[in-house]
Amino acid sequence: PEDLQVHYVDRKTYRKVQFSGGGEIFGGSWNNPQSAGWIAIENTKDKEVLFLGVEWESYWKVILKPCENGVRLLCSLETGGHALASQSSLKSPRIFLGVSHGDVDDSLRVLHDHLRRVMPPAPANFPWVTYDIWGTEAHGVEEGVLAEIPVAASLGIELFYIDAGWYDGSCKNGSGDWFTGVGNWGTEDRVKYPGGLAEISKKVHAADMKFGLWFAPQVCDSRLIGSVVPAECAAQCNGVDITLPWNDWAPITQICLGNPKTVEYLKQAMGDAVERYGLDWLKWDNSGLPGPVCNRADHGHQATDGALAALKGQYEIWEYLHRRFPKLILEQCGYPSRLDYGLAQYVQANWLADSTQPALHVRQNQIHASYVFPACG
């Protein structure tokens, strides 16, 4: 044990952490990420590294336990509980393992070679320089976007995408409130975009850029429940919808991805939006989740395993979008789902943080994230 150095990345601070001998590494729980799925166990004496990746973003624990002949490596599923019926089974996270010679940097080169075989092939000139714009004003939004298209193209921008606030009924008071109208993926806000997003998409493509949109599939404006969003999609805790009232913004309701009907609803709604607006890029943002876990027992999951079921439902939607639109670039964003090997087969972009300053902080985020995924391509 004294010859072993264990390395992993803390997802809250984007820092590489290390310890000697025994210890525990926990992926985190619902809406509370802790450790990324990359772990490197370095034998400093023999210059070897055992590296492993856990293919779920959370609900797992890796334990290194010193024993008489060395160190025992244990990988376990951490969940609120699941009752198994006779002859039934429960899927646990998959892991991949590799051994390399040298130091941790040498092991990373082997790991990245493996990931490049697993991840979708990168398109030409990837990663793209992106231009992200959004507005919550009542007037001048479309005019502003149209004016920015030729400017972005002249700068060599490759991807032009509209962030939050594009959906029907979105905020128009200039406050930045993206909660209002969120979840209305069927139609764009024709007050802000009277010409329609499909026309903006055509203009972006005519300027030789890609076009994308932002989505927050796990939440919706509470006022849409029962009208736009089926009532059965709402996550509940002890019989009450899980909501997040925040300042003077509209309250939002958590959507339960552990419910198979919710999964099918989002597949259709998001897939139709990709076709309707000619999207090349889809940003999936898990920000704004209230935090509690759905404990409905009539939702396609048990009362104790709603978070685990929601995680599996999320992966199912990502896989569906990738299979249906293999050229669509999927970006994962939001604090509960960062640097996730469970999405490596479908995702090509990982949003690290909203902070763009100071430059040193941004650079450190990128460096430490590159322990988990190749920095580009």
C-alpha positions as CSV (number, residue, x, y, z in Angstrom):
1,P,0.0,0.0,0.0
2,E,2.8,2.5,0.7
3,D,4.0,2.2,-2.9
4,L,0.6,3.3,-4.3
5,Q,-0.5,6.8,-5.2
6,V,-4.2,7.1,-6.2
7,H,-5.3,10.0,-8.5
8,Y,-8.8,11.2,-9.3
9,V,-10.5,14.5,-10.3
10,D,-12.9,16.3,-8.0
11,R,-15.8,17.5,-10.2
12,K,-16.8,20.4,-7.9
13,T,-13.4,22.2,-8.1
14,Y,-11.8,20.6,-11.2
15,R,-8.7,19.6,-9.2
16,K,-6.7,16.4,-9.3
17,V,-6.7,14.8,-5.9
18,Q,-4.3,12.1,-4.7
19,F,-3.8,10.0,-1.7
20,S,-1.6,7.0,-0.7
21,G,-2.7,3.5,0.2
22,G,-6.3,2.9,1.1
23,G,-9.3,5.2,0.7
24,E,-12.7,5.8,-0.9
25,I,-13.8,7.7,-4.1
26,F,-17.5,8.5,-4.4
27,G,-19.1,9.6,-7.7
28,G,-21.8,11.6,-5.9
29,S,-25.5,11.5,-5.6
30,W,-28.5,13.2,-7.2
31,N,-27.6,16.8,-8.2
32,N,-24.5,16.5,-6.0
33,P,-21.4,15.5,-8.1
34,Q,-18.2,14.6,-6.3
35,S,-15.6,12.6,-8.2
36,A,-15.2,12.0,-11.9
37,G,-15.2,8.4,-13.1
38,W,-11.4,8.4,-13.9
39,I,-9.2,6.8,-11.3
40,A,-5.5,6.1,-11.7
41,I,-3.7,3.8,-9.2
42,E,0.0,4.4,-9.6
43,N,2.6,1.9,-8.4
44,T,5.5,4.3,-7.9
45,K,8.0,1.5,-7.1
46,D,7.4,-0.5,-10.3
47,K,6.4,2.4,-12.6
48,E,3.0,0.9,-13.5
49,V,-0.5,2.5,-13.5
50,L,-3.8,0.7,-13.2
51,F,-6.4,3.0,-14.5
52,L,-10.2,2.6,-14.5
53,G,-13.2,4.4,-15.7
54,V,-16.7,4.1,-14.2
55,E,-19.3,4.5,-16.9
56,W,-22.0,6.3,-14.7
57,E,-21.8,9.9,-13.6
58,S,-22.8,9.0,-10.0
59,Y,-24.1,6.4,-7.6
60,W,-20.9,4.5,-7.5
61,K,-18.1,4.0,-5.0
62,V,-14.5,2.7,-5.5
63,I,-12.8,1.5,-2.4
64,L,-9.1,0.7,-2.0
65,K,-8.7,-1.5,1.1
66,P,-5.3,-2.6,2.3
67,C,-5.1,-6.3,3.0
68,E,-2.5,-8.8,4.0
69,N,-1.1,-9.2,0.5
70,G,-1.6,-5.8,-0.9
71,V,-4.6,-3.7,-1.7
72,R,-8.1,-4.9,-2.6
73,L,-10.1,-2.9,-5.2
74,L,-13.9,-2.8,-4.6
75,C,-16.4,-1.2,-6.9
76,S,-19.9,-0.8,-5.6
77,L,-23.3,0.6,-6.6
78,E,-24.5,3.3,-4.1
79,T,-28.3,4.0,-4.3
80,G,-31.2,4.6,-2.0
81,G,-32.3,1.0,-2.3
82,H,-33.9,-1.3,-4.8
83,A,-36.2,-4.3,-4.0
84,L,-35.3,-7.2,-6.2
85,A,-38.1,-9.7,-7.1
86,S,-37.3,-13.4,-7.5
87,Q,-35.2,-14.1,-10.7
88,S,-34.8,-10.4,-11.4
89,S,-31.6,-8.3,-11.7
90,L,-30.3,-4.8,-11.2
91,K,-27.9,-3.2,-13.6
92,S,-24.8,-1.7,-12.0
93,P,-22.3,0.7,-13.6
94,R,-19.9,-0.8,-16.1
95,I,-16.2,-0.1,-15.7
96,F,-13.2,-0.4,-18.0
97,L,-9.7,-1.1,-16.9
98,G,-6.2,-0.8,-18.3
99,V,-2.6,-1.1,-17.3
100,S,0.2,1.1,-18.5
101,H,3.9,1.5,-17.8
102,G,5.5,4.7,-16.7
103,D,3.8,7.5,-14.8
104,V,0.2,8.9,-14.8
105,D,0.8,11.0,-18.0
106,D,1.8,7.8,-19.8
107,S,-1.4,6.1,-18.7
108,L,-3.4,9.1,-19.9
109,R,-2.1,8.6,-23.4
110,V,-3.3,5.0,-23.3
111,L,-6.6,6.0,-21.9
112,H,-7.2,8.7,-24.4
113,D,-6.4,6.3,-27.3
114,H,-9.1,4.0,-25.9
115,L,-11.6,6.8,-25.6
116,R,-11.1,8.1,-29.1
117,R,-12.1,4.6,-30.3
118,V,-15.3,4.7,-28.1
119,M,-16.4,8.3,-28.7
120,P,-18.2,9.4,-31.9
121,P,-15.8,10.3,-34.7
122,A,-15.0,14.0,-34.6
123,P,-16.2,16.1,-37.5
124,A,-13.9,18.2,-39.6
125,N,-12.0,21.0,-37.9
126,F,-13.4,20.0,-34.5
127,P,-13.6,21.5,-31.8
128,W,-15.5,24.4,-33.3
129,V,-15.3,28.0,-32.3
130,T,-18.7,28.7,-30.9
131,Y,-20.9,31.8,-30.5
132,D,-23.5,31.6,-27.8
133,I,-26.2,34.3,-27.7
134,W,-29.5,34.7,-25.8
135,G,-32.0,37.3,-24.7
136,T,-34.9,37.8,-22.3
137,E,-36.1,41.2,-23.7
138,A,-39.4,41.7,-25.3
139,H,-38.1,43.7,-28.3
140,G,-35.1,43.6,-30.7
141,V,-34.1,40.0,-29.9
142,E,-34.4,38.7,-33.5
143,E,-32.9,41.8,-34.9
144,G,-30.0,41.5,-32.6
145,V,-29.4,37.8,-33.6
146,L,-29.7,38.6,-37.3
147,A,-27.2,41.4,-36.9
148,E,-24.7,39.1,-35.1
149,I,-24.7,36.4,-37.8
150,P,-22.5,38.2,-40.3
151,V,-20.3,39.5,-37.5
152,A,-19.8,36.0,-36.1
153,A,-19.1,34.6,-39.6
154,S,-16.5,37.4,-40.3
155,L,-14.7,36.4,-37.1
156,G,-14.4,32.8,-38.3
157,I,-17.0,31.4,-35.9
158,E,-18.0,27.8,-36.8
159,L,-21.0,27.2,-34.6
160,F,-23.7,29.8,-33.9
161,Y,-26.2,28.8,-31.3
162,I,-29.1,30.3,-29.3
163,D,-29.1,29.6,-25.6
164,A,-32.0,29.8,-23.2
165,G,-35.2,31.8,-23.8
166,W,-36.0,30.8,-27.4
167,Y,-39.1,28.7,-26.6
168,D,-42.8,30.0,-26.6
169,G,-43.8,32.0,-23.6
170,S,-40.2,32.8,-22.5
171,C,-39.2,35.7,-20.4
172,K,-39.5,39.2,-21.9
173,N,-38.6,41.5,-19.0
174,G,-34.8,41.5,-19.4
175,S,-34.1,39.8,-16.1
176,G,-32.4,36.7,-17.5
177,D,-35.2,34.5,-16.2
178,W,-34.8,31.4,-18.3
179,F,-37.3,29.5,-16.1
180,T,-40.3,31.2,-17.8
181,G,-41.6,29.0,-20.6
182,V,-38.9,26.4,-20.2
183,G,-40.0,23.0,-21.4
184,N,-42.1,24.4,-24.3
185,W,-39.9,22.6,-26.9
186,G,-42.7,22.4,-29.5
187,T,-42.7,26.0,-30.6
188,E,-40.4,29.0,-30.5
189,D,-41.3,32.4,-29.1
190,R,-42.8,34.2,-32.1
191,V,-42.8,37.5,-30.2
192,K,-39.0,37.5,-29.9
193,Y,-38.5,35.6,-33.2
194,P,-41.4,36.6,-35.5
195,G,-39.6,35.1,-38.5
196,G,-39.1,31.8,-36.8
197,L,-36.0,29.9,-35.8
198,A,-36.1,27.8,-38.9
199,E,-35.4,30.9,-41.0
200,I,-32.6,31.9,-38.6
201,S,-31.1,28.4,-39.0
202,K,-31.2,28.9,-42.8
203,K,-29.4,32.2,-42.5
204,V,-26.7,30.8,-40.2
205,H,-26.1,27.9,-42.6
206,A,-26.0,30.3,-45.5
207,A,-23.2,32.1,-43.6
208,D,-21.3,28.8,-43.6
209,M,-21.8,28.2,-39.9
210,K,-23.5,25.4,-37.9
211,F,-26.7,26.1,-35.9
212,G,-27.6,24.9,-32.4
213,L,-30.1,25.3,-29.6
214,W,-30.2,25.0,-25.8
215,F,-32.4,22.6,-23.9
216,A,-33.1,21.9,-20.2
217,P,-35.0,18.6,-20.4
218,Q,-35.2,17.8,-16.7
219,V,-37.2,20.8,-15.7
220,C,-40.2,22.8,-17.0
221,D,-42.2,26.0,-16.1
222,S,-44.6,24.7,-13.5
223,R,-47.5,26.4,-15.4
224,L,-46.9,24.0,-18.3
225,I,-47.6,20.9,-16.3
226,G,-50.9,19.3,-17.5
227,S,-51.1,21.4,-20.6
228,V,-47.9,21.4,-22.7
229,V,-46.1,18.8,-20.5
230,P,-48.1,15.7,-19.4
231,A,-48.9,15.8,-15.7
232,E,-47.6,12.3,-15.2
233,C,-44.1,13.6,-16.2
234,A,-43.7,15.6,-12.9
235,A,-41.4,14.3,-10.3
236,Q,-42.9,14.1,-6.9
237,C,-41.7,13.8,-3.3
238,N,-44.3,12.4,-0.9
239,G,-47.1,13.2,-3.3
240,V,-46.1,16.8,-4.0
241,D,-44.6,18.0,-7.3
242,I,-40.9,18.9,-6.8
243,T,-40.5,22.6,-7.7
244,L,-37.9,25.3,-7.4
245,P,-39.2,28.8,-6.7
246,W,-36.3,31.1,-7.2
247,N,-36.3,34.9,-6.5
248,D,-38.9,36.6,-8.8
249,W,-38.4,34.0,-11.6
250,A,-41.1,31.6,-12.6
251,P,-41.2,28.4,-10.5
252,I,-40.0,25.3,-12.3
253,T,-41.0,21.7,-11.8
254,Q,-38.6,18.8,-12.0
255,I,-39.4,16.2,-14.7
256,C,-38.9,12.5,-13.7
257,L,-36.7,10.8,-16.3
258,G,-37.2,7.6,-14.3
259,N,-40.7,7.4,-15.8
260,P,-40.6,5.6,-19.2
261,K,-43.5,7.7,-20.5
262,T,-41.5,10.9,-19.7
263,V,-38.5,9.4,-21.6
264,E,-40.7,8.7,-24.7
265,Y,-42.2,12.2,-24.5
266,L,-38.8,13.9,-24.4
267,K,-37.4,11.7,-27.2
268,Q,-40.2,12.9,-29.5
269,A,-40.2,16.5,-28.4
270,M,-36.5,17.0,-28.7
271,G,-36.1,14.9,-31.8
272,D,-38.8,16.9,-33.6
273,A,-37.1,20.1,-32.6
274,V,-33.8,18.9,-34.2
275,E,-35.6,18.3,-37.4
276,R,-37.8,21.4,-37.3
277,Y,-34.9,23.8,-36.8
278,G,-32.2,22.0,-38.7
279,L,-29.9,21.6,-35.7
280,D,-26.3,20.6,-35.9
281,W,-25.7,21.0,-32.2
282,L,-27.9,20.3,-29.1
283,K,-26.9,21.6,-25.7
284,W,-28.4,19.6,-22.8
285,D,-28.3,21.6,-19.6
286,N,-29.1,20.1,-16.3
287,S,-29.0,23.4,-14.4
288,G,-31.9,24.4,-12.2
289,L,-32.7,21.0,-10.8
290,P,-34.4,21.5,-7.4
291,G,-32.5,18.6,-5.8
292,P,-35.0,16.2,-4.2
293,V,-35.5,12.7,-5.7
294,C,-38.8,11.5,-7.1
295,N,-40.2,8.8,-4.7
296,R,-43.4,8.0,-6.6
297,A,-44.0,4.2,-6.7
298,D,-46.3,4.4,-9.7
299,H,-43.8,6.0,-12.1
300,G,-42.0,3.0,-13.6
301,H,-39.5,3.0,-10.7
302,Q,-39.6,2.2,-7.0
303,A,-40.1,4.7,-4.3
304,T,-36.4,4.3,-3.2
305,D,-34.6,4.3,-6.6
306,G,-36.0,7.3,-8.5
307,A,-32.6,8.9,-9.0
308,L,-31.1,5.7,-10.3
309,A,-34.0,5.3,-12.7
310,A,-33.7,8.9,-13.9
311,L,-30.0,8.5,-14.6
312,K,-30.8,5.4,-16.8
313,G,-33.6,7.4,-18.5
314,Q,-31.2,10.2,-19.3
315,Y,-28.8,7.8,-20.9
316,E,-31.6,6.3,-23.0
317,I,-32.6,9.7,-24.4
318,W,-29.0,10.6,-25.2
319,E,-28.5,7.3,-27.0
320,Y,-31.8,7.8,-28.9
321,L,-30.8,11.3,-30.1
322,H,-27.3,10.0,-31.2
323,R,-28.7,7.0,-33.1
324,R,-31.4,9.1,-34.8
325,F,-29.1,12.0,-35.7
326,P,-25.6,10.5,-35.9
327,K,-24.1,13.8,-37.2
328,L,-25.7,15.9,-34.4
329,I,-23.2,17.2,-31.9
330,L,-24.4,16.6,-28.3
331,E,-23.1,18.8,-25.5
332,Q,-23.5,18.0,-21.8
333,C,-23.8,21.0,-19.5
334,G,-25.0,21.6,-16.0
335,Y,-23.6,20.7,-12.6
336,P,-25.2,17.2,-12.1
337,S,-23.7,15.7,-15.3
338,R,-20.1,16.7,-16.0
339,L,-17.3,14.5,-17.3
340,D,-19.4,11.4,-17.6
341,Y,-18.1,8.2,-19.2
342,G,-21.7,6.9,-19.4
343,L,-22.1,9.5,-22.2
344,A,-18.8,9.0,-23.9
345,Q,-20.4,7.1,-26.8
346,Y,-22.8,9.9,-27.6
347,V,-21.3,13.2,-26.4
348,Q,-18.5,15.2,-28.0
349,A,-18.6,18.4,-25.9
350,N,-18.5,19.0,-22.2
351,W,-19.4,22.3,-20.7
352,L,-17.0,22.9,-17.7
353,A,-18.3,26.1,-16.1
354,D,-20.0,29.4,-16.9
355,S,-17.0,31.3,-15.6
356,T,-14.8,32.9,-18.3
357,Q,-12.5,34.6,-15.9
358,P,-9.9,34.8,-14.5
359,A,-8.0,33.2,-17.4
360,L,-5.9,31.0,-15.0
361,H,-9.0,29.5,-13.6
362,V,-10.4,28.6,-17.0
363,R,-7.1,27.1,-18.0
364,Q,-6.9,25.0,-14.9
365,N,-10.4,23.7,-15.5
366,Q,-9.4,22.6,-19.0
367,I,-6.1,21.0,-17.8
368,H,-7.8,18.9,-15.0
369,A,-10.7,18.0,-17.2
370,S,-8.3,16.6,-19.7
371,Y,-7.3,13.9,-17.2
372,V,-10.8,12.5,-17.8
373,F,-11.3,13.1,-21.5
374,P,-9.0,14.1,-24.4
375,A,-8.9,17.8,-24.5
376,C,-10.3,17.9,-28.1
377,G,-11.4,15.7,-30.9
